[in-house]
Amino acid sequence: MFNGDDRKLRTARNLVLIVIVTATWLAGLAWIRARFSPPPIAVHPSAADTYVASKATDVFHRGTCGHVSRISAEDVLAYGTRAPAAQGRKPCPACNP
């Protein structure tokens, strides 16, 4: 039916198509994330002494923690000291407030 060279050519062509489709899909995914991700929340300009929690979770963070940007604006709870932020919540393992 097909000789070995035809099969190799078809296999190579299929692999190239798979790579192109995957690269296009990943580029589209990156565009969607960039387009629809919420903007980062600025809690405090020098947020080292600020503590942040979410109404939706039982974890609290330092104001400088990267996970703070994932909290939606309506769920943000900001505290000036650690004690009220820690009340009933556990510390974030990433920033260890």
N, C-alpha and C positions, 0 to 999 in steps of 0.2 A: 504494500500500500504506500507507505512513505519510507524513504531511505533515511539513514541516520542523520544526514545533514539537515534535511527538512525538519526533523523533530527538534534538533538542537536550535535551529533558527526560530521555530515556533515557541520553544521554551524560553529562549532569550527575549523574544518579543513580549511574551506574557509577563516575564519578570520586570521588564522596563515599564509596561503598563501598570503593574502593581505599584511600582515605586512612584510613578507619576500621580496615580490616584491617591496614594497615601500622603504624599507631600502636599497635594492640593487640599485634602481633607484637613491636615494639620494646620495649614495656613488659614483655612476658613475657621477652624476652631479657635485659633489665636485671635483672629479678627473679632469673632463673637465675644470672646472673653473681654477683650479690650473695649469693645463697644458697649457692653451691657453690665460690666462689673460696677458696683457702687463706688463712688469716690471715697478716698480715705477720709476718716474723721479726724479733725484736728482738735484734740481735747485740750491741750495746753501747750504753749510754745516750748517751755522747758518742763516737760512732763515727768521729770525724774522723781519728783515728790508727789505726783498725782497717781491715784489708783482708779482703775476703771473696771466696772462689772457690767454684765448684761442682765436685763430683766428675764431673758429667756434661758439662761444657764446658771449653774452654781459655781462658776469659776471667776476669780478676779485676777486682774493683771496690773502691771506697772503701766503708766501712761505711755511709756516708750516701747512697749511690747508690739511686735508685728501683728499679733492676733487681734489687736484692738481695731484695726481697719476692717475686720470682718463683721464687726458688730453694727447692726443697722442703726441709723440715727435715732429712731424712736425707742430703741431698746437700751441706749447708753445710760449708765449711771456713773457719775464721776464723784470721787471723794478726795478730800485733801489729806486725809490720814489713812493709815492702814486698818485701824481697828473697825471703823464702820464698814469698810469694804470687805473685810474678812468675816464679818458676822454672818454665819450660816453658809459660807462659801469656802471652797478649797482654792489654794494658790495655783496659778498656771505653772505647769512644769517647765515651760520654755523660758519665762522671765523670772520665776521664783521670787515673787514680791514679798 
